């Protein structure tokens, strides 16, 4: 099994190298990458068939490591850590990833840089698999940074577009902020463990050593918060969420990969993997829970006013990630991982479905799509599967999203009333903005354009598979792979009824406000209109849409912080360096040395009589001083 894990890890790296080499036959790169990841999926399935945890609710761990280097009494290693959580992530990354790779072969068919795209995509998969299988903090941090690099390459794939280039840099730099905190937290943890005689980064050894290390509670909280900063960066938790909506500038399959199967899942996975560390401080868990619910709540309101289909789904991802993080903060990593798995199905489906719509109509604006008219007839597979993904995201009973979201809501309902009410309101928000999207896009419109057509099979087959998983995902033996899955709470009947009521209210409100695709957003008047199809203005109070329309001014604040505060600090630093360090310190020392040398040079006249005079004066002064001191 360990050999299989090593194969799963390094096969995508080989595919990335091969894809980069096939410049003369770039189309071959796509199939090499796709088939390689599919082979990794088959190997992951073989691990699942061998894994005994399916029949027993207990964590079963297989671990192996190779010595990397020895530094004094510290042994750095590269290893494999396989348990139910990592096996579940292997299946998600390789399974959903294979469908996204297959989809990309058709979606990116006519793009330049096809080979570069698949090389970056395979590097991304390799990086994520490295995080999933890592057995120590150093290894996971290395792959953590590699995920950031590969996401930078993919988001900025169309680097000739200023928006894509800016979005790539924004994603890279924003996540680095969290990663710095994560690195400091890891080093602080190692420092405390080493001082207690446990110099290790290995997960198992760190967990076993925490009790004997006796780390003071305040420092335990600080370590947890710092490492959580890395999670907040990768999983786009507020206030480090601003990079994720802009990441939509990359190709749509990249958006699906980032939002469903890889990058944003990395943070939640790390929370689960190091839950023993975070749970050592109640204050850390409380902070995580509140960060999660705020991230679930606020982006859901921003999704109201978006007209770009990918932006709506991006803010939806932020909201769903908030649910997962809140569940972990409330002490239920099983519920968080369960929702991560089901979310991968329906969110990948929604992003790939949006890509199919964009591919057919060459626009991301939902109102432009709505004017096409008759999309359900023209693109039946895309339309039906997108609607299935929508009801799964809403959490309609019996879909995959229903089971995992109910587990999270039940956890919040158990003694956390404020968090629970905010989570329930977010259910209503989710139903509203997704109903708004579907009503605008899929209800019969004016039929202005007639060029929409169904996408080719490499794009529709993944949609159909993901649609099936979105429907039946809750019935798959996902929970059996999670330790202590019996602790996943099943809410009372009233909870399911209340959730369904919120969903129905959101749908009805969206339908009433919108009516037909020719009606305004209800929160933001559509600016694009035609003479034959005018867009009326909906009278919604300005204060209700002011903050969401401006994204709560997070981007403006960071822009001000960089342009004003950082630039002024840079000017002060520059002035200090030029005037104090360079002018006074370096040049001043040089001038002082030169002037002192000039003074000494004037004393070197070359006249013997002058030297004798100076010597005599010196002896006279010395004798006089000795007499005054009483030495003579």
C-alpha positions in Angstrom: 0.0 0.0 0.0 2.8 2.4 0.8 4.4 1.8 -2.7 1.0 2.6 -4.2 1.0 5.9 -2.3 4.4 6.8 -3.6 3.2 6.1 -7.1 0.1 8.2 -6.7 2.2 11.1 -5.4 4.9 11.1 -8.2 2.9 10.1 -11.3 1.4 13.6 -11.7 4.9 15.1 -11.4 6.1 12.9 -14.2 3.1 14.0 -16.3 3.9 17.6 -15.6 7.5 17.1 -16.9 6.3 15.3 -20.0 3.6 17.8 -20.7 6.2 20.6 -20.6 8.4 18.7 -23.1 5.7 18.1 -25.7 5.9 21.5 -27.4 5.7 20.0 -30.9 2.6 17.9 -30.0 0.8 19.9 -27.3 -2.5 18.0 -27.6 -0.7 14.9 -26.5 0.1 16.7 -23.2 -3.6 16.8 -22.3 -4.2 13.1 -22.7 -1.0 12.2 -20.9 -2.0 14.4 -17.9 -5.6 13.1 -17.9 -4.8 9.4 -18.2 -2.0 9.8 -15.6 -4.4 11.3 -13.0 -7.0 8.6 -13.9 -4.4 6.0 -13.2 -3.8 7.7 -9.8 -7.6 7.5 -9.2 -7.6 3.7 -10.0 -4.7 3.3 -7.6 -6.6 5.2 -4.9 -9.6 2.9 -5.5 -7.3 -0.1 -5.0 -6.2 1.4 -1.6 -9.9 1.8 -0.7 -10.6 -1.8 -1.4 -7.7 -2.8 0.8 -8.4 -0.4 3.6 -10.0 -2.1 6.7 -11.5 1.1 8.1 -14.7 0.5 6.1 -15.9 -2.1 8.6 -14.6 -0.5 11.8 -15.0 3.0 13.1 -11.5 3.7 14.2 -8.5 5.6 12.8 -6.3 3.2 10.9 -2.9 4.7 10.0 -0.2 3.4 7.8 3.0 5.4 7.9 6.4 5.2 6.2 9.2 7.7 5.9 12.6 8.1 4.2 15.4 10.0 5.9 16.1 13.3 4.2 18.8 14.9 6.3 20.1 15.0 9.9 20.7 18.3 11.6 22.2 17.7 15.1 19.5 15.8 16.9 16.8 16.6 14.4 15.9 14.1 11.7 14.1 15.5 8.7 12.2 13.0 6.7 9.9 12.6 3.6 7.1 10.3 4.4 3.7 8.9 3.7 0.8 9.1 6.2 -2.3 7.1 5.1 -5.5 7.1 7.1 -9.2 7.4 6.3 -9.0 11.2 5.9 -6.1 11.1 3.5 -7.7 8.3 1.5 -10.9 10.3 1.2 -8.9 13.2 -0.1 -7.0 11.0 -2.5 -10.3 9.9 -4.0 -11.6 13.4 -4.3 -8.4 15.0 -5.7 -7.8 12.2 -8.3 -11.4 11.5 -9.1 -12.8 15.0 -9.4 -9.5 16.1 -10.8 -9.7 13.5 -13.6 -13.1 14.8 -14.7 -11.7 18.4 -14.7 -8.7 17.3 -16.7 -10.9 15.5 -19.3 -13.2 18.6 -19.5 -10.1 20.7 -20.1 -9.0 18.7 -23.2 -12.1 20.1 -25.0 -12.5 23.5 -23.2 -8.8 24.5 -23.8 -8.5 22.9 -27.2 -8.0 26.1 -29.2 -5.9 27.9 -26.7 -2.2 28.7 -27.1 -0.1 27.3 -24.3 -2.1 24.1 -24.2 1.0 22.1 -23.1 1.9 24.7 -20.5 -1.6 24.6 -19.2 -1.6 20.8 -18.6 1.9 20.9 -17.2 0.8 23.5 -14.6 -2.4 21.5 -14.0 -0.4 18.3 -13.3 2.0 20.2 -11.0 -1.1 21.5 -9.1 -2.3 17.9 -8.7 1.1 16.7 -7.5 1.3 19.6 -5.0 -2.1 18.8 -3.5 -1.4 15.1 -3.3 1.8 16.0 -1.5 -0.2 17.8 1.2 -2.6 14.9 1.5 0.0 12.3 2.0 2.6 14.2 4.0 3.5 12.8 7.4 5.2 15.9 8.9 4.9 19.6 9.2 7.9 20.5 7.1 6.8 18.3 4.2 3.3 19.7 4.3 4.6 23.2 4.3 6.8 22.6 1.2 3.9 21.2 -0.8 1.7 24.0 0.7 4.0 26.6 -1.0 4.1 24.5 -4.2 0.3 24.7 -4.3 0.5 28.5 -4.1 3.1 28.5 -6.9 1.1 26.3 -9.2 -2.1 28.2 -8.6 -0.3 31.4 -9.5 0.7 29.8 -12.8 -2.9 28.7 -13.5 -4.7 31.8 -12.5 -2.3 33.8 -14.6 -2.4 31.4 -17.5 -3.7 34.2 -19.8 -0.8 36.4 -18.6 -1.3 38.8 -21.6 -4.5 39.9 -19.9 -3.8 42.6 -17.2 -6.7 41.3 -15.1 -5.4 37.7 -15.1 -1.8 38.8 -14.3 -3.1 41.0 -11.4 -5.3 38.3 -10.1 -2.5 35.8 -10.0 -0.2 38.2 -8.1 -3.1 39.0 -5.7 -3.7 35.3 -5.0 0.0 34.6 -4.5 0.7 37.6 -2.2 -2.5 37.2 -0.2 -1.9 33.6 0.6 1.8 34.4 1.5 0.5 36.6 4.3 -1.2 33.6 5.9 1.8 31.3 5.1 4.2 33.6 7.0 2.0 33.2 10.1 1.8 29.4 9.5 5.6 29.1 9.3 6.1 31.1 12.5 3.5 28.9 14.3 5.2 25.7 13.2 8.6 27.0 14.4 7.2 28.1 17.7 5.6 24.7 18.2 9.0 23.0 17.3 10.8 25.3 19.7 8.6 24.3 22.7 8.8 20.6 21.7 12.5 20.7 21.3 13.0 22.4 24.7 11.1 19.5 26.2 13.3 16.9 24.5 11.0 16.2 21.5 12.7 17.7 18.5 10.3 16.5 15.8 7.9 17.7 13.0 6.2 14.3 12.6 2.4 14.4 13.1 2.2 11.3 15.3 5.2 12.3 17.4 4.0 15.9 17.8 0.6 14.6 18.9 2.1 12.2 21.4 4.5 14.9 22.7 2.1 17.7 23.3 1.1 16.6 26.8 4.6 16.1 28.1 5.8 19.4 26.5 3.4 21.3 28.8 3.1 24.3 26.5 1.6 27.2 28.4 -2.1 27.8 27.3 -1.4 31.3 26.0 1.4 30.0 23.8 -0.8 27.1 22.7 -3.4 29.6 21.6 -0.9 31.7 19.8 0.5 28.7 17.9 -3.0 27.6 16.9 -3.9 31.1 15.7 -0.7 31.5 13.7 -1.1 28.1 11.9 -4.7 28.9 11.3 -3.6 32.0 9.4 -2.2 29.6 6.8 -5.5 27.9 6.7 -7.3 31.2 6.3 -5.1 32.1 3.4 -5.5 28.9 1.4 -9.2 28.3 2.3 -10.0 32.0 1.7 -11.3 32.8 5.2 -12.1 36.4 6.0 -10.2 38.7 6.0 -7.8 36.8 3.6 -10.6 35.9 1.2 -10.1 38.7 -1.3 -8.0 36.6 -3.7 -10.6 33.9 -4.4 -13.2 35.9 -6.4 -10.5 37.5 -8.6 -9.1 34.0 -9.3 -12.0 33.6 -11.7 -9.8 35.4 -14.3 -8.1 32.0 -14.9 -9.7 29.4 -17.2 -13.0 27.9 -15.9 -11.6 24.4 -15.4 -8.9 26.0 -13.2 -11.7 27.7 -11.2 -13.3 24.3 -10.7 -10.0 22.7 -9.6 -9.2 25.5 -7.2 -12.8 25.8 -5.7 -13.7 22.1 -5.6 -10.9 19.6 -5.4 -7.6 21.2 -4.5 -6.5 24.6 -3.2 -9.3 25.7 -1.0 -9.7 22.2 0.3 -6.1 22.2 1.5 -6.9 24.5 4.4 -9.8 22.5 5.6 -7.8 19.3 5.3 -4.9 20.9 7.4 -7.5 21.8 10.1 -8.6 18.2 10.2 -5.1 16.8 10.1 -3.9 19.1 13.0 -7.2 19.1 14.9 -5.4 17.6 17.9 -3.3 20.8 18.0 -6.2 23.3 17.5 -8.4 21.5 20.0 -5.8 22.0 22.7 -7.0 25.6 23.0 -10.7 26.4 23.5 -10.0 30.0 22.5 -8.5 28.9 19.2 -11.5 26.8 18.4 -13.8 29.6 19.2 -11.9 32.0 17.0 -12.0 29.4 14.2 -15.8 28.9 14.6 -16.5 32.6 14.4 -14.2 33.1 11.5 -16.1 30.4 9.7 -19.6 31.7 10.2 -18.6 35.2 9.3 -17.0 33.8 6.1 -20.2 31.9 5.4 -22.5 34.8 6.0 -20.9 37.9 4.4 -19.9 36.5 1.0 -23.4 35.0 0.6 -24.7 38.6 0.7 -22.2 39.7 -1.9 -23.3 37.0 -4.2 -26.7 38.7 -4.4 -25.4 41.6 -6.5 -23.1 39.8 -8.9 -24.0 39.4 -12.5 -20.9 37.3 -13.5 -21.8 33.6 -13.2 -18.3 32.7 -12.1 -18.2 35.4 -9.4 -21.6 34.2 -8.0 -20.1 30.7 -7.7 -16.9 32.1 -6.3 -18.7 33.8 -3.4 -20.7 30.7 -3.0 -17.5 28.8 -2.5 -16.4 31.2 0.2 -19.7 30.7 2.0 -19.5 26.9 1.9 -15.9 27.0 3.1 -17.1 29.0 6.0 -19.6 26.2 6.9 -16.7 23.7 6.9 -14.4 25.9 9.0 -17.3 26.6 11.5 -17.9 22.9 11.9 -14.3 22.3 12.8 -14.3 25.2 15.2 -17.3 23.7 16.9 -15.4 20.5 17.4 -16.8 18.4 14.6 -14.0 17.7 12.0 -16.0 14.8 10.7 -18.9 17.1 9.7 -16.5 19.5 8.1 -14.8 16.8 6.0 -18.1 15.3 5.0 -19.2 18.6 3.6 -15.8 19.1 1.9 -16.4 15.8 0.0 -20.0 16.5 -1.1 -19.1 20.1 -1.9 -16.4 18.9 -4.2 -19.0 17.1 -6.3 -21.6 19.8 -6.7 -19.2 22.8 -6.9 -17.1 21.2 -9.5 -20.3 20.4 -11.4 -21.5 24.1 -11.1 -18.2 25.5 -12.3 -17.8 23.1 -15.2 -21.5 23.8 -16.1 -20.8 27.5 -16.1 -17.8 26.8 -18.3 -20.1 25.0 -20.7 -22.5 27.9 -20.8 -19.6 30.4 -21.3 -18.1 28.1 -24.0 -21.5 28.2 -25.9 -22.4 31.9 -25.5 -19.0 33.6 -25.0 -20.2 35.7 -22.1 -20.1 35.4 -18.3 -23.0 37.8 -17.7 -26.1 35.9 -16.5 -28.4 38.4 -18.2 -26.7 38.0 -21.6 -27.1 34.3 -21.1 -30.7 34.7 -20.2 -31.4 36.6 -23.5 -30.4 33.5 -25.4 -33.7 31.8 -24.5 -34.5 28.1 -24.5 -31.3 26.9 -23.1 -32.9 23.9 -21.6 -33.8 22.7 -25.1 -30.5 23.9 -26.8 -28.2 22.6 -24.0 -30.2 20.0 -22.2 -27.3 18.2 -20.5 -25.6 21.4 -19.3 -28.9 22.9 -18.1 -30.1 19.8 -16.3 -26.8 19.0 -14.6 -26.4 22.6 -13.6 -29.8 22.6 -12.0 -28.9 19.4 -10.1 -25.7 21.0 -8.8 -27.9 24.0 -7.7 -30.3 21.9 -5.6 -27.4 20.1 -4.1 -25.7 23.3 -3.1 -29.0 24.6 -1.6 -29.3 21.4 0.4 -32.5 20.1 -1.0 -33.4 16.8 0.9 -31.9 13.6 -0.4 -29.1 15.4 -2.3 -25.5 15.1 -1.2 -25.5 18.7 0.1 -28.5 18.1 2.3 -26.7 15.4 4.4 -23.5 17.2 5.0 -25.1 20.6 5.6 -27.6 19.1 8.1 -24.6 17.6 10.0 -23.1 21.1 10.3 -26.4 22.8 11.2 -27.0 20.1 13.9 -23.6 20.7 15.4 -24.3 24.5 15.5 -27.8 23.9 17.0 -26.3 22.0 19.9 -25.5 24.9 22.3 -24.5 27.6 19.8 -27.6 29.6 19.1 -26.0 32.7 17.5 -23.9 30.6 15.1 -26.9 28.4 14.3 -29.2 31.4 13.4 -26.5 32.9 11.2 -26.0 29.6 9.5 -29.7 29.2 8.9 -30.0 32.7 7.4 -27.1 31.8 5.2 -29.1 28.8 3.9 -31.8 31.3 2.9 -29.1 33.5 1.2 -27.8 30.5 -0.7 -31.2 29.6 -2.0 -31.9 33.1 -3.0 -28.8 33.9 -5.1 -28.7 30.4 -6.7 -32.4 30.7 -7.6 -31.7 34.2 -9.0 -29.0 32.8 -11.2 -31.1 29.9 -12.5 -34.3 32.0 -13.0 -32.3 34.5 -15.0 -30.3 32.0 -17.1 -32.7 29.2 -17.7 -36.2 30.6 -17.8 -37.4 31.3 -21.4 -36.0 34.7 -22.6 -36.3 36.8 -25.7 -34.3 34.4 -27.8 -32.2 37.2 -29.3 -29.3 34.9 -30.1 -29.6 31.5 -31.7 -26.0 30.2 -31.7 -26.0 28.3 -28.4 -25.3 24.6 -28.7 -24.5 21.6 -26.4 -20.8 21.2 -25.6 -18.8 18.2 -26.9 -18.6 14.9 -25.0 -15.4 15.5 -23.1 -17.2 18.4 -21.4 -20.7 16.8 -21.0 -19.5 13.4 -19.7 -17.9 14.9 -16.6 -21.0 17.0 -16.0 -23.2 13.8 -16.0 -20.9 11.9 -13.7 -20.7 14.8 -11.2 -24.5 15.3 -11.4 -24.9 11.6 -10.3 -22.4 12.1 -7.5 -24.2 15.3 -6.4 -27.4 13.4 -6.1 -26.1 10.2 -4.4 -23.0 11.5 -2.6 -24.7 11.5 0.7 -25.4 7.7 0.4 -21.7 6.9 -0.4 -19.6 5.4 2.4 -17.8 8.7 3.0 -18.4 8.8 6.7 -17.0 5.4 7.2 -13.6 6.7 6.1 -13.6 9.3 8.9 -12.5 8.6 12.4 -15.3 8.9 15.0 -17.8 9.3 12.2 -20.5 8.1 14.7 -20.1 11.6 16.2 -21.6 13.2 13.2 -24.8 14.6 14.4 -28.1 13.9 12.7 -30.4 16.8 13.4 -34.0 16.5 14.6 -36.9 16.5 12.1 -37.6 20.2 12.8 -34.1 21.1 11.6 -34.6 19.6 8.2 -38.0 21.2 8.0 -36.6 24.6 9.0 -33.8 24.3 6.5 -36.3 23.4 3.7 -38.4 26.3 4.7 -35.4 28.7 4.4 -34.7 27.2 0.9 -38.3 27.6 -0.2 -38.4 31.2 1.0 -35.2 32.0 -0.9 -36.5 30.5 -4.1 -40.0 32.1 -3.8 -38.4 35.6 -3.1 -36.1 35.3 -6.0 -38.9 34.2 -8.3 -41.2 37.1 -7.2 -38.5 39.7 -7.5 -37.2 38.5 -10.8 -40.2 37.0 -12.5 -38.6 36.7 -15.9 -35.0 37.0 -17.1 -35.9 40.5 -18.4 -36.3 41.8 -14.9 -33.5 43.5 -12.9 -31.4 41.7 -10.3 -33.6 43.0 -7.5 -30.4 44.2 -5.7 -28.5 45.8 -8.6 -30.1 47.1 -11.7 -28.8 45.5 -14.8 -27.2 48.1 -16.9 -27.3 46.3 -20.2 -30.6 46.6 -21.9 -32.1 46.6 -25.4 -34.8 48.7 -27.1 -37.0 45.6 -27.4 -36.3 44.2 -23.9 -35.9 47.1 -21.4 -34.8 46.4 -17.9 -36.9 48.0 -15.2 -35.4 49.2 -12.0 -36.3 47.4 -8.7 -36.8 49.7 -5.7 -34.6 48.1 -3.1 -33.3 50.4 -0.3 -29.8 51.6 -0.9 -28.6 50.7 2.5 -29.3 47.0 1.8 -27.1 46.9 -1.2 -24.5 49.5 -0.5 -22.1 47.2 1.4 -22.5 44.1 -0.8 -22.1 46.1 -4.0 -18.8 47.4 -2.6 -17.8 44.0 -1.2 -17.8 45.5 2.3 -14.8 47.6 1.2 -12.2 44.9 1.9 -10.5 45.5 -1.5 -10.6 49.2 -1.0 -9.1 48.9 2.5 -6.3 46.7 1.3 -5.7 49.1 -1.6 -5.5 52.0 0.8 -3.3 50.0 3.1 -0.8 49.3 0.3 -1.0 52.6 -1.5 -1.1 54.9 1.5 0.2 53.3 4.6 2.7 51.0 3.0 3.9 53.6 0.5 4.3 56.2 3.2 6.2 53.7 5.3 8.4 52.9 2.3 9.1 56.7 1.8 10.0 57.0 5.5 12.3 54.0 5.3 13.8 55.3 2.1 14.5 58.7 3.7 16.0 57.0 6.8 18.2 54.8 4.6 19.4 57.7 2.5 19.9 60.3 5.2 20.9 58.3 8.3 22.3 55.0 7.1 24.0 56.1 3.8 24.7 59.8 4.3 25.4 60.0 8.1 26.5 56.4 8.7 28.5 55.4 5.6 29.4 58.7 4.0 29.8 60.5 7.3 32.3 57.8 8.6 34.2 58.1 5.3 34.4 62.0 5.6 35.5 61.7 9.3 38.2 59.2 8.3 39.3 61.4 5.4 39.4 64.6 7.5 41.3 62.9 10.3 43.8 61.5 7.7 44.2 65.1 6.4 45.1 66.3 9.9 47.6 63.6 10.4 49.1 64.2 6.9 49.8 67.9 7.9 51.9 66.7 10.8 54.1 64.7 8.4 56.3 67.7 7.1 59.6 65.8 6.5 61.6 68.4 8.4 63.8 66.9 11.2 63.8 70.1 13.2 60.0 70.1 13.3 59.9 66.5 14.5 62.5 67.3 17.3 60.4 70.3 18.3 57.2 68.2 18.5 59.1 65.5 20.4 60.4 68.0 22.9 57.0 69.6 23.5 55.5 66.1 24.0 58.1 65.2 26.6 57.6 68.5 28.3 53.9 68.1 28.5 54.3 64.5 29.8 56.7 65.5 32.5 54.4 68.4 33.6 51.4 66.0 33.8 53.4 63.5 35.9 54.4 66.4 38.3 50.8 67.4 38.7 49.9 63.8 39.4 52.6 63.6 42.1 54.4 60.9 40.4 57.7 62.9 40.3 
